[in-house]
Structure formats: structure tokens, C-alpha cells
């Protein structure tokens, strides 16, 4: 079986060299730039390929889609001056945050704002009177 792989490898290498000689790779996107390798070691092996396919199709996992929607809503809130509309969007933001918290089982505000989280831990860990 390994002999078969070696044969296919040699054929592939030959075809790639021929394509290079014909200049078929001259105007390829990203030519001359370093490869952007992604660290997907945090994902279980059985879902890595699925996530890569979804990413290549510009689809986000539901949790990331929610986070994206939360950030968009937060940015939109900053530019709203109408009180009623601002209140409506704040309700929407609260709903999205609650939905994310329920999916994760952890507070998204503590997780995303690590600076705040560290300050809370620092304050809690200090002894009274110090």
C-alpha cells in the first residue's frame, strides 16, 4: 500500500513542477507572503475538519455567531441617540447576552473582559483591612 502512495506522490510532484514551469502559479493570491497557519489544537480531533469546512464557507459556529451579533449590537448602541430605540437595542443586547450565557454556562461579560475579571479576583483575594 505504501508503494501506491509513493507512486501517487511522484505523479503529484511531477504535475506540480510542470504547472510551475508553465507559470500557472505566478498570480496566485498570497504569493510571497508567509502562510497563516491556524492553531486548532484547542478543538477535539473529530470536529477540526468540520470547523475548517464551515470557516472556509464563511459560516461561524453558533456561539461565535452570537458573539459577533453582540459586538455589532454594542457598536450600534454607541451611535443611537433616540432613547426609545436605544432602550429597544439594550433589551436585544441583554437577550443575546443571556442566550450566550445559557449556551456557555459561564458569564460572557467576565470571560470577554479579562481585565475586569482580573480586578474582581484581585479585590476578592485581598484580606479585609489591607
N, CA, C and O atoms as a MOPAC input file, in Angstrom:
PM7 MOZYME 1SCF
protein

 N      0.81200 1    -1.19500 1     0.00000 1
 C      0.00000 1     0.00000 1     0.00000 1
 C      0.86000 1     1.26600 1     0.00000 1
 O      0.53700 1     2.24300 1    -0.67600 1
 N      1.97400 1     1.24000 1     0.77500 1
 C      2.84900 1     2.41600 1     0.82300 1
 C      3.49900 1     2.66200 1    -0.53800 1
 O      3.82600 1     3.80000 1    -0.87600 1
 N      3.68400 1     1.60800 1    -1.30900 1
 C      4.23500 1     1.72000 1    -2.65000 1
 C      3.29000 1     2.51800 1    -3.55100 1
 O      3.73100 1     3.31100 1    -4.38300 1
 N      1.99600 1     2.29900 1    -3.37400 1
 C      0.97600 1     3.00500 1    -4.14300 1
 C      0.99000 1     4.50000 1    -3.80600 1
 O      0.86900 1     5.34300 1    -4.69500 1
 N      1.13800 1     4.82300 1    -2.50800 1
 C      1.20900 1     6.22200 1    -2.09000 1
 C      2.45100 1     6.89800 1    -2.66500 1
 O      2.39600 1     8.06200 1    -3.06200 1
 N      3.55700 1     6.18600 1    -2.71100 1
 C      4.79400 1     6.73400 1    -3.26500 1
 C      4.62400 1     7.05700 1    -4.74600 1
 O      5.11200 1     8.08200 1    -5.22300 1
 N      3.93300 1     6.18500 1    -5.47000 1
 C      3.69500 1     6.42000 1    -6.90300 1
 C      2.83000 1     7.65300 1    -7.10600 1
 O      3.13400 1     8.50300 1    -7.94300 1
 N      1.73200 1     7.74900 1    -6.32100 1
 C      0.86300 1     8.91900 1    -6.43200 1
 C      1.59700 1    10.19400 1    -6.04100 1
 O      1.38500 1    11.24700 1    -6.64300 1
 N      2.46100 1    10.10100 1    -5.03400 1
 C      3.25500 1    11.25800 1    -4.61400 1
 C      4.17000 1    11.75000 1    -5.71700 1
 O      4.29600 1    12.95600 1    -5.93100 1
 N      4.81400 1    10.81900 1    -6.42300 1
 C      5.71500 1    11.18900 1    -7.52400 1
 C      4.93600 1    11.82000 1    -8.67400 1
 O      5.39500 1    12.78900 1    -9.28000 1
 N      3.75600 1    11.27200 1    -8.97600 1
 C      2.91700 1    11.84500 1   -10.04700 1
 C      2.48200 1    13.26100 1    -9.67400 1
 O      2.51100 1    14.16600 1   -10.50800 1
 N      2.08000 1    13.44400 1    -8.42100 1
 C      1.64200 1    14.76800 1    -7.96600 1
 C      2.79200 1    15.77000 1    -8.04700 1
 O      2.60700 1    16.88300 1    -8.54100 1
 N      3.96800 1    15.38800 1    -7.57200 1
 C      5.13300 1    16.26500 1    -7.63000 1
 C      5.46300 1    16.65400 1    -9.06300 1
 O      5.77500 1    17.81300 1    -9.33900 1
 N      5.39500 1    15.69800 1    -9.96800 1
 C      5.68000 1    15.95300 1   -11.38200 1
 C      4.68000 1    16.95200 1   -11.97000 1
 O      5.06800 1    17.88000 1   -12.68000 1
 N      3.42000 1    16.76100 1   -11.67700 1
 C      2.38100 1    17.67600 1   -12.18300 1
 C      2.55400 1    19.08400 1   -11.60900 1
 O      2.34700 1    20.07100 1   -12.31500 1
 N      2.92600 1    19.17600 1   -10.34700 1
 C      3.15100 1    20.48700 1    -9.72600 1
 C      4.32400 1    21.18800 1   -10.39100 1
 O      4.24200 1    22.37800 1   -10.69500 1
 N      5.41900 1    20.46300 1   -10.62000 1
 C      6.58600 1    21.05400 1   -11.30100 1
 C      6.21300 1    21.54200 1   -12.69900 1
 O      6.62100 1    22.63100 1   -13.10100 1
 N      5.44300 1    20.75000 1   -13.44000 1
 C      5.01100 1    21.15300 1   -14.78300 1
 C      4.17200 1    22.42300 1   -14.72500 1
 O      4.33300 1    23.31100 1   -15.56200 1
 N      3.28700 1    22.51700 1   -13.75200 1
 C      2.44500 1    23.70700 1   -13.60000 1
 C      3.27700 1    24.93000 1   -13.25800 1
 O      3.01600 1    26.02500 1   -13.75700 1
 N      4.28300 1    24.74500 1   -12.40400 1
 C      5.18000 1    25.85100 1   -12.05800 1
 C      5.93200 1    26.31600 1   -13.29800 1
 O      6.05500 1    27.51700 1   -13.53600 1
 N      6.43400 1    25.37100 1   -14.08600 1
 C      7.17300 1    25.70800 1   -15.30900 1
 C      6.28700 1    26.47000 1   -16.30200 1
 O      6.76900 1    27.35900 1   -17.00500 1
 N      5.00800 1    26.13000 1   -16.36200 1
 C      4.08300 1    26.82400 1   -17.26900 1
 C      3.62800 1    28.17200 1   -16.70400 1
 O      2.96700 1    28.94100 1   -17.40200 1
 N      3.97500 1    28.46600 1   -15.45000 1
 C      3.60700 1    29.75000 1   -14.84600 1
 C      2.19000 1    29.80000 1   -14.31300 1
 O      1.63600 1    30.88400 1   -14.13000 1
 N      1.59700 1    28.65200 1   -14.06100 1
 C      0.21800 1    28.61900 1   -13.59400 1
 C      0.05100 1    29.10700 1   -12.15600 1
 O     -1.06800 1    29.38900 1   -11.72800 1
 N      1.13800 1    29.21100 1   -11.41400 1
 C      1.06300 1    29.67500 1   -10.02900 1
 C      1.60700 1    31.09900 1    -9.86900 1
 O      1.75000 1    31.57500 1    -8.74300 1
 N      1.90900 1    31.78100 1   -10.96500 1
 C      2.53500 1    33.09700 1   -10.88200 1
 C      1.64300 1    34.16900 1   -10.25300 1
 O      2.14000 1    35.04100 1    -9.54000 1
 N      0.34100 1    34.11500 1   -10.50400 1
 C     -0.54200 1    35.16300 1    -9.97800 1
 C     -1.45900 1    34.63500 1    -8.87500 1
 O     -2.58200 1    35.11000 1    -8.70700 1
 N     -0.97300 1    33.66400 1    -8.14100 1
 C     -1.77000 1    33.07200 1    -7.06300 1
 C     -1.85400 1    34.04200 1    -5.88700 1
 O     -0.88400 1    34.73400 1    -5.57700 1
 N     -3.00900 1    34.09000 1    -5.23700 1
 C     -3.20500 1    35.00600 1    -4.10000 1
 C     -2.24800 1    34.64800 1    -2.96000 1
 O     -2.06400 1    33.47500 1    -2.63600 1
 N     -1.64500 1    35.67200 1    -2.36100 1
 C     -0.75600 1    35.45400 1    -1.22500 1
 C      0.64700 1    35.02900 1    -1.59100 1
 O      1.42900 1    34.64800 1    -0.72000 1
 N      0.97800 1    35.09000 1    -2.88600 1
 C      2.31200 1    34.65900 1    -3.32600 1
 C      3.38700 1    35.51100 1    -2.65300 1
 O      3.29700 1    36.73900 1    -2.62800 1
 N      4.38900 1    34.85200 1    -2.11600 1
 C      5.49600 1    35.55500 1    -1.46800 1
 C      5.22700 1    35.94700 1    -0.02600 1
 O      6.11200 1    36.48300 1     0.64000 1
 N      4.02200 1    35.69000 1     0.47000 1
 C      3.68000 1    36.02400 1     1.84700 1
 C      3.75200 1    34.76200 1     2.69500 1
 O      3.55200 1    33.65400 1     2.19700 1
 N      4.04400 1    34.94300 1     3.99600 1
 C      4.09300 1    33.75300 1     4.86100 1
 C      2.69600 1    33.13600 1     5.01000 1
 O      1.68200 1    33.83300 1     4.96900 1
 N      2.67500 1    31.83000 1     5.18200 1
 C      1.40400 1    31.14700 1     5.38400 1
 C      0.83100 1    31.51400 1     6.74900 1
 O      1.56600 1    31.63500 1     7.72900 1
 N     -0.47400 1    31.68900 1     6.80200 1
 C     -1.15800 1    31.96200 1     8.06400 1
 C     -1.69800 1    30.64200 1     8.59700 1
 O     -2.83400 1    30.26300 1     8.31000 1
 N     -0.88700 1    29.95800 1     9.36200 1
 C     -1.30900 1    28.68800 1     9.93000 1
 C     -2.10300 1    28.94400 1    11.20800 1
 O     -1.69900 1    29.73600 1    12.05900 1
 N     -3.22500 1    28.26900 1    11.32300 1
 C     -4.07800 1    28.46500 1    12.47900 1
 C     -3.86800 1    27.35200 1    13.48800 1
 O     -3.70000 1    26.18600 1    13.13000 1
 N     -3.88100 1    27.72900 1    14.73500 1
 C     -3.74500 1    26.74800 1    15.80400 1
 C     -5.13500 1    26.24700 1    16.17000 1
 O     -5.91200 1    26.95500 1    16.81100 1
 N     -5.43700 1    25.03400 1    15.76000 1
 C     -6.73600 1    24.45900 1    16.09100 1
 C     -6.59200 1    23.33500 1    17.11800 1
 O     -7.43400 1    22.44200 1    17.21000 1
 N     -5.50800 1    23.40400 1    17.88100 1
 C     -5.24100 1    22.34500 1    18.86200 1
 C     -6.26500 1    22.34600 1    20.00000 1
 O     -6.40100 1    21.35300 1    20.71500 1
 N     -6.98800 1    23.46700 1    20.16800 1
 C     -7.99800 1    23.52700 1    21.22300 1
 C     -9.27700 1    22.77700 1    20.84200 1
 O    -10.13900 1    22.54600 1    21.69000 1
 N     -9.39800 1    22.39900 1    19.56900 1
 C    -10.57200 1    21.67200 1    19.09900 1
 C    -10.32800 1    20.17300 1    19.16400 1
 O     -9.22500 1    19.70800 1    18.87500 1
 N    -11.34500 1    19.41800 1    19.53900 1
 C    -11.19200 1    17.95400 1    19.50100 1
 C    -10.92400 1    17.49000 1    18.07100 1
 O    -11.43700 1    18.07700 1    17.11800 1
 N    -10.13200 1    16.45300 1    17.92300 1
 C     -9.74700 1    15.95600 1    16.59800 1
 C    -10.94100 1    15.64700 1    15.71000 1
 O    -10.89400 1    15.88700 1    14.50300 1
 N    -12.01100 1    15.11700 1    16.29400 1
 C    -13.14200 1    14.68200 1    15.48100 1
 C    -13.95800 1    15.82800 1    14.89000 1
 O    -14.77900 1    15.58900 1    14.00500 1
 N    -13.75800 1    17.08000 1    15.35600 1
 C    -14.52400 1    18.18500 1    14.76700 1
 C    -13.65800 1    19.22500 1    14.05000 1
 O    -14.19000 1    20.19100 1    13.50500 1
 N    -12.35700 1    19.04600 1    14.04000 1
 C    -11.47200 1    20.02400 1    13.39400 1
 C    -11.79600 1    20.21900 1    11.92500 1
 O    -11.89500 1    21.35400 1    11.45700 1
 N    -11.96300 1    19.13300 1    11.19600 1
 C    -12.25900 1    19.22700 1     9.76900 1
 C    -13.59300 1    19.93100 1     9.53400 1
 O    -13.71900 1    20.74700 1     8.62100 1
 N    -14.58300 1    19.61100 1    10.35900 1
 C    -15.89700 1    20.25600 1    10.22900 1
 C    -15.78200 1    21.76200 1    10.40800 1
 O    -16.35700 1    22.52500 1     9.63200 1
 N    -15.04800 1    22.19300 1    11.41800 1
 C    -14.87900 1    23.62600 1    11.66600 1
 C    -14.13500 1    24.29500 1    10.51100 1
 O    -14.46000 1    25.41900 1    10.12900 1
 N    -13.14300 1    23.60900 1     9.96000 1
 C    -12.39000 1    24.18200 1     8.84100 1
 C    -13.30000 1    24.35300 1     7.62200 1
 O    -13.23100 1    25.37400 1     6.93700 1
 N    -14.14400 1    23.37100 1     7.35100 1
 C    -15.07900 1    23.46200 1     6.22700 1
 C    -16.05000 1    24.61600 1     6.44300 1
 O    -16.31100 1    25.39400 1     5.52600 1
 N    -16.58500 1    24.72400 1     7.65800 1
 C    -17.51300 1    25.82000 1     7.96400 1
 C    -16.82100 1    27.17800 1     7.82900 1
 O    -17.40400 1    28.12600 1     7.30400 1
 N    -15.59000 1    27.26600 1     8.29800 1
 C    -14.85000 1    28.53100 1     8.20600 1
 C    -14.60400 1    28.90700 1     6.74500 1
 O    -14.77300 1    30.06700 1     6.36700 1
 N    -14.21000 1    27.94300 1     5.92800 1
 C    -13.97200 1    28.20800 1     4.51000 1
 C    -15.24700 1    28.62400 1     3.79000 1
 O    -15.18600 1    29.31300 1     2.77200 1
 N    -16.39400 1    28.21400 1     4.30500 1
 C    -17.68000 1    28.58200 1     3.71200 1
 C    -18.23600 1    29.85600 1     4.34700 1
 O    -19.39200 1    30.20900 1     4.11400 1
 N    -17.41700 1    30.55100 1     5.15100 1
 C    -17.81900 1    31.76400 1     5.87100 1
 C    -18.99300 1    31.53000 1     6.80600 1
 O    -19.83000 1    32.41400 1     6.98700 1
 N    -19.05900 1    30.36400 1     7.39400 1
 C    -20.07700 1    30.04100 1     8.39900 1
 C    -19.38600 1    29.97200 1     9.75300 1
 O    -18.30600 1    29.39800 1     9.89100 1
 N    -20.02200 1    30.56000 1    10.73400 1
 C    -19.46200 1    30.52100 1    12.07900 1
 C    -20.24800 1    29.54200 1    12.94100 1
 O    -21.44400 1    29.35000 1    12.72300 1
 N    -19.59600 1    28.92600 1    13.91200 1
 C    -20.33900 1    28.11100 1    14.87900 1
 C    -21.34100 1    29.01200 1    15.60700 1
 O    -21.09900 1    30.21200 1    15.73400 1
 N    -22.44500 1    28.46700 1    16.08000 1
 C    -23.49800 1    29.28400 1    16.70000 1
 C    -22.99300 1    30.21500 1    17.80300 1
 O    -23.43600 1    31.36000 1    17.89000 1
 N    -22.08500 1    29.74700 1    18.63500 1
 C    -21.58000 1    30.58800 1    19.72000 1
 C    -20.83400 1    31.81200 1    19.18000 1
 O    -21.00800 1    32.92300 1    19.68100 1
 N    -20.00700 1    31.60200 1    18.16200 1
 C    -19.27200 1    32.73100 1    17.58300 1
 C    -20.20100 1    33.67500 1    16.83100 1
 O    -19.98400 1    34.88700 1    16.82500 1
 N    -21.22300 1    33.13100 1    16.20400 1
 C    -22.21800 1    33.96100 1    15.52000 1
 C    -22.91900 1    34.86500 1    16.53400 1
 O    -23.16300 1    36.04000 1    16.26100 1
 N    -23.23900 1    34.31400 1    17.69800 1
 C    -23.86200 1    35.09500 1    18.76300 1
 C    -22.92400 1    36.19500 1    19.25800 1
 O    -23.34300 1    37.33800 1    19.44500 1
 N    -21.66300 1    35.84900 1    19.46800 1
 C    -20.68300 1    36.85000 1    19.91600 1
 C    -20.55200 1    37.99000 1    18.89600 1
 O    -20.44900 1    39.16100 1    19.25900 1
 N    -20.56000 1    37.62000 1    17.63500 1
 C    -20.47000 1    38.62200 1    16.56900 1
 C    -21.68900 1    39.54400 1    16.60800 1
 O    -21.56300 1    40.76000 1    16.46300 1
 N    -22.85000 1    38.96100 1    16.80200 1
 C    -24.08300 1    39.74100 1    16.87300 1
 C    -24.08200 1    40.65600 1    18.10200 1
 O    -24.58300 1    41.77800 1    18.03700 1
 N    -23.52600 1    40.18500 1    19.21400 1
 C    -23.42600 1    41.00900 1    20.42800 1
 C    -22.51800 1    42.20900 1    20.18000 1
 O    -22.86000 1    43.33400 1    20.54600 1
 N    -21.36300 1    41.97300 1    19.55900 1
 C    -20.43700 1    43.08600 1    19.27400 1
 C    -21.06000 1    44.10700 1    18.32900 1
 O    -20.90200 1    45.31200 1    18.51900 1
 N    -21.76500 1    43.62400 1    17.31700 1
 C    -22.42000 1    44.52200 1    16.37200 1
 C    -23.46200 1    45.37100 1    17.08700 1
 O    -23.55500 1    46.57500 1    16.84800 1
 N    -24.23800 1    44.75300 1    17.95700 1
 C    -25.26500 1    45.47800 1    18.70500 1
 C    -24.63000 1    46.49600 1    19.64000 1
 O    -25.13300 1    47.61200 1    19.76800 1
 N    -23.53800 1    46.13200 1    20.29100 1
 C    -22.83800 1    47.07200 1    21.18100 1
 C    -22.33100 1    48.28500 1    20.39900 1
 O    -22.45300 1    49.41800 1    20.86500 1
 N    -21.76800 1    48.05500 1    19.22300 1
 C    -21.28100 1    49.15300 1    18.40300 1
 C    -22.43400 1    50.03900 1    17.93300 1
 O    -22.31300 1    51.26300 1    17.88400 1
 N    -23.54600 1    49.40500 1    17.59100 1
 C    -24.70100 1    50.15300 1    17.13600 1
 C    -25.26500 1    51.01300 1    18.26900 1
 O    -25.69600 1    52.14200 1    18.03300 1
 N    -25.26400 1    50.49300 1    19.48000 1
 C    -25.76800 1    51.22500 1    20.64200 1
 C    -25.02100 1    52.53600 1    20.85900 1
 O    -25.61500 1    53.54000 1    21.25000 1
 N    -23.73400 1    52.52100 1    20.60700 1
 C    -22.91400 1    53.71800 1    20.82500 1
 C    -23.35000 1    54.87500 1    19.93300 1
 O    -23.16400 1    56.03500 1    20.30000 1
 N    -23.92700 1    54.58100 1    18.76600 1
 C    -24.31000 1    55.63900 1    17.83300 1
 C    -25.78000 1    56.02600 1    17.87200 1
 O    -26.20600 1    56.87500 1    17.08900 1
 N    -26.57200 1    55.42200 1    18.76700 1
 C    -28.01100 1    55.71500 1    18.82100 1
 C    -28.26600 1    56.84100 1    19.81600 1
 O    -27.80600 1    56.79400 1    20.95700 1
 N    -29.00900 1    57.85700 1    19.36700 1
 C    -29.34200 1    58.96400 1    20.26400 1
 C    -30.80800 1    58.91400 1    20.71400 1
 O    -31.13900 1    59.45200 1    21.77000 1
 N    -31.68300 1    58.28200 1    19.93900 1
 C    -33.09900 1    58.17200 1    20.28600 1
 C    -33.25700 1    57.24000 1    21.49000 1
 O    -32.82300 1    56.08900 1    21.44400 1
 N    -33.87600 1    57.73200 1    22.56400 1
 C    -33.99600 1    56.98400 1    23.81300 1
 C    -34.77100 1    55.68700 1    23.64100 1
 O    -34.36900 1    54.64700 1    24.16200 1
 N    -35.88200 1    55.74400 1    22.91100 1
 C    -36.69800 1    54.54100 1    22.72500 1
 C    -35.94000 1    53.46800 1    21.93800 1
 O    -35.96000 1    52.28900 1    22.29000 1
 N    -35.27800 1    53.89900 1    20.87900 1
 C    -34.51600 1    52.94700 1    20.06700 1
 C    -33.35100 1    52.37200 1    20.86400 1
 O    -33.04400 1    51.18500 1    20.75700 1
 N    -32.70100 1    53.22200 1    21.66800 1
 C    -31.57700 1    52.75000 1    22.48900 1
 C    -32.06900 1    51.70400 1    23.49000 1
 O    -31.41300 1    50.68400 1    23.69800 1
 N    -33.22800 1    51.95900 1    24.10900 1
 C    -33.79600 1    51.01600 1    25.06900 1
 C    -34.12600 1    49.68900 1    24.38500 1
 O    -33.87300 1    48.61600 1    24.93300 1
 N    -34.68500 1    49.77700 1    23.19700 1
 C    -35.04300 1    48.58100 1    22.43100 1
 C    -33.78900 1    47.74900 1    22.12300 1
 O    -33.79900 1    46.52700 1    22.27200 1
 N    -32.71900 1    48.41500 1    21.69600 1
 C    -31.47700 1    47.70700 1    21.37100 1
 C    -30.79000 1    47.16800 1    22.62000 1
 O    -30.12800 1    46.13100 1    22.56400 1
 N    -30.94100 1    47.86500 1    23.75200 1
 C    -30.37000 1    47.36900 1    25.00500 1
 C    -31.09500 1    46.09200 1    25.43700 1
 O    -30.46800 1    45.16700 1    25.95200 1
 N    -32.40700 1    46.04200 1    25.22900 1
 C    -33.16100 1    44.82300 1    25.53000 1
 C    -32.67000 1    43.67200 1    24.64000 1
 O    -32.49300 1    42.54200 1    25.09500 1
 N    -32.46000 1    43.98900 1    23.38000 1
 C    -31.96900 1    42.97800 1    22.43800 1
 C    -30.58500 1    42.48100 1    22.87300 1
 O    -30.31200 1    41.28100 1    22.84900 1
 N    -29.72000 1    43.41500 1    23.26800 1
 C    -28.37500 1    43.05300 1    23.72400 1
 C    -28.44700 1    42.16800 1    24.97000 1
 O    -27.72200 1    41.17800 1    25.07300 1
 N    -29.31700 1    42.52200 1    25.90800 1
 C    -29.48200 1    41.70600 1    27.11600 1
 C    -29.95100 1    40.29700 1    26.75900 1
 O    -29.47900 1    39.31500 1    27.33200 1
 N    -30.87300 1    40.20700 1    25.82200 1
 C    -31.36600 1    38.90100 1    25.38400 1
 C    -30.23400 1    38.07700 1    24.76600 1
 O    -30.08300 1    36.89500 1    25.07600 1
 N    -29.44300 1    38.69900 1    23.89600 1
 C    -28.33100 1    37.99400 1    23.25200 1
 C    -27.30500 1    37.52300 1    24.28200 1
 O    -26.79100 1    36.40800 1    24.18900 1
 N    -27.01100 1    38.37600 1    25.26200 1
 C    -26.05400 1    38.01000 1    26.31800 1
 C    -26.59300 1    36.84400 1    27.14300 1
 O    -25.85000 1    35.93000 1    27.49900 1
 N    -27.88800 1    36.88500 1    27.44200 1
 C    -28.48800 1    35.80000 1    28.20900 1
 C    -28.41400 1    34.49300 1    27.41300 1
 O    -28.10900 1    33.43300 1    27.95900 1
 N    -28.69500 1    34.59300 1    26.13100 1
 C    -28.65200 1    33.41500 1    25.26300 1
 C    -27.24000 1    32.81600 1    25.23300 1
 O    -27.06900 1    31.59900 1    25.31200 1
 N    -26.23900 1    33.68700 1    25.11800 1
 C    -24.85000 1    33.22400 1    25.11200 1
 C    -24.47700 1    32.59800 1    26.45400 1
 O    -23.82500 1    31.55400 1    26.49900 1
 N    -24.89200 1    33.23600 1    27.54000 1
 C    -24.59300 1    32.70500 1    28.87300 1
 C    -25.21800 1    31.32900 1    29.07100 1
 O    -24.61100 1    30.44800 1    29.68000 1
 N    -26.41900 1    31.15000 1    28.56000 1
 C    -27.08500 1    29.85300 1    28.70500 1
 C    -26.36200 1    28.77800 1    27.89500 1
 O    -26.25800 1    27.63400 1    28.33900 1
 N    -25.86800 1    29.13300 1    26.72400 1
 C    -25.13900 1    28.17000 1    25.89900 1
 C    -23.82500 1    27.76900 1    26.56600 1
 O    -23.43700 1    26.60100 1    26.55100 1
 N    -23.15600 1    28.74900 1    27.14400 1
 C    -21.82900 1    28.52100 1    27.70200 1
 C    -21.85700 1    28.04000 1    29.13900 1
 O    -20.97000 1    27.29800 1    29.56200 1
 N    -22.87300 1    28.45700 1    29.90100 1
 C    -22.89700 1    28.13000 1    31.31700 1
 C    -21.92900 1    28.98000 1    32.11600 1
 O    -21.62500 1    28.67800 1    33.27000 1
 N    -21.44300 1    30.05300 1    31.48800 1
 C    -20.47400 1    30.95800 1    32.10400 1
 C    -20.84300 1    32.37500 1    31.68600 1
 O    -21.36900 1    32.57600 1    30.59100 1
 N    -20.58100 1    33.33700 1    32.51900 1
 C    -20.89400 1    34.71500 1    32.17700 1
 C    -19.96800 1    35.21000 1    31.07400 1
 O    -18.74700 1    35.21500 1    31.23700 1
 N    -20.54800 1    35.62500 1    29.95700 1
 C    -19.75400 1    36.11500 1    28.83200 1
 C    -19.03700 1    37.40600 1    29.18600 1
 O    -17.93800 1    37.65600 1    28.69100 1
 N    -19.64600 1    38.23800 1    30.04100 1
 C    -19.01900 1    39.51100 1    30.37700 1
 C    -17.72700 1    39.29400 1    31.16300 1
 O    -16.75400 1    40.02100 1    30.96500 1
 N    -17.71000 1    38.30600 1    32.04800 1
 C    -16.47200 1    38.02800 1    32.78200 1
 C    -15.43400 1    37.39400 1    31.88400 1
 O    -14.24300 1    37.67800 1    32.00500 1
 N    -15.87600 1    36.54400 1    30.99200 1
 C    -14.94500 1    35.83700 1    30.12500 1
 C    -14.30800 1    36.77700 1    29.10000 1
 O    -13.10000 1    36.71200 1    28.87600 1
 N    -15.09800 1    37.64200 1    28.48000 1
 C    -14.57100 1    38.50400 1    27.42500 1
 C    -13.76600 1    39.66200 1    27.96800 1
 O    -12.80200 1    40.09700 1    27.33700 1
 N    -14.14400 1    40.16700 1    29.12300 1
 C    -13.44900 1    41.31900 1    29.68500 1
 C    -12.48400 1    40.83500 1    30.75100 1
 O    -12.73200 1    41.01300 1    31.94400 1
 N    -11.39800 1    40.23200 1    30.33500 1
 C    -10.45000 1    39.62800 1    31.25500 1
 C     -9.84800 1    40.65000 1    32.21200 1
 O     -9.52000 1    40.31200 1    33.34900 1
 N     -9.70100 1    41.88700 1    31.76900 1
 C     -9.15600 1    42.92900 1    32.61900 1
 C    -10.06000 1    43.11700 1    33.84100 1
 O     -9.57500 1    43.17900 1    34.97000 1
 N    -11.35600 1    43.20500 1    33.61600 1
 C    -12.31800 1    43.35000 1    34.70200 1
 C    -12.29100 1    42.11100 1    35.59900 1
 O    -12.31500 1    42.22700 1    36.82400 1
 N    -12.24300 1    40.95000 1    34.99800 1
 C    -12.22300 1    39.68800 1    35.73200 1
 C    -11.02100 1    39.64600 1    36.68200 1
 O    -11.14700 1    39.25700 1    37.84300 1
 N     -9.86100 1    40.05200 1    36.17200 1
 C     -8.65200 1    40.05700 1    36.99800 1
 C     -8.79700 1    41.03000 1    38.16700 1
 O     -8.34500 1    40.73300 1    39.27200 1
 N     -9.42200 1    42.18700 1    37.93800 1
 C     -9.62300 1    43.16400 1    39.01600 1
 C    -10.54700 1    42.61000 1    40.08800 1
 O    -10.30400 1    42.80000 1    41.28000 1
 N    -11.60600 1    41.92300 1    39.67000 1
 C    -12.53200 1    41.32100 1    40.62900 1
 C    -11.79900 1    40.27600 1    41.46400 1
 O    -11.92400 1    40.25700 1    42.68800 1
 N    -11.03700 1    39.41100 1    40.80700 1
 C    -10.28400 1    38.38700 1    41.54300 1
 C     -9.29300 1    39.01800 1    42.51900 1
 O     -9.13000 1    38.54500 1    43.64400 1
 N     -8.63900 1    40.08500 1    42.08000 1
 C     -7.67100 1    40.76900 1    42.92200 1
 C     -8.35300 1    41.33400 1    44.16800 1
 O     -7.84400 1    41.21400 1    45.28200 1
 N     -9.50700 1    41.94800 1    43.95600 1
 C    -10.23800 1    42.56000 1    45.06400 1
 C    -10.74100 1    41.48900 1    46.02900 1
 O    -10.66500 1    41.67500 1    47.24400 1
 N    -11.24700 1    40.38800 1    45.51800 1
 C    -11.79300 1    39.32300 1    46.35300 1
 C    -10.68200 1    38.64600 1    47.14600 1
 O    -10.88700 1    38.25200 1    48.29400 1
 N     -9.51300 1    38.51000 1    46.54200 1
 C     -8.43200 1    37.80100 1    47.21400 1
 C     -7.73500 1    38.63300 1    48.29000 1
 O     -7.00500 1    38.07800 1    49.11000 1
 N     -7.94500 1    39.95900 1    48.30700 1
 C     -7.32200 1    40.79900 1    49.34300 1
 C     -8.03000 1    40.60000 1    50.67300 1
 O     -9.25000 1    40.44700 1    50.73400 1
 N     -7.25300 1    40.60400 1    51.71400 1
 C     -7.79800 1    40.44700 1    53.05500 1
 C     -8.45200 1    41.75700 1    53.47900 1
 O     -7.99300 1    42.82900 1    53.08400 1
 N     -9.52200 1    41.68900 1    54.28200 1
 C    -10.14100 1    42.92000 1    54.79600 1
 C     -9.15200 1    43.73700 1    55.59500 1
 O     -8.37800 1    43.21200 1    56.39600 1
 N     -9.20000 1    45.04300 1    55.35600 1
 C     -8.33200 1    45.95200 1    56.09000 1
 C     -6.96500 1    46.12300 1    55.48500 1
 O     -6.14100 1    46.85300 1    56.03500 1
 N     -6.69000 1    45.45900 1    54.34500 1
 C     -5.35700 1    45.62400 1    53.75900 1
 C     -5.38200 1    46.52100 1    52.56600 1
 O     -4.34200 1    46.76500 1    51.95400 1

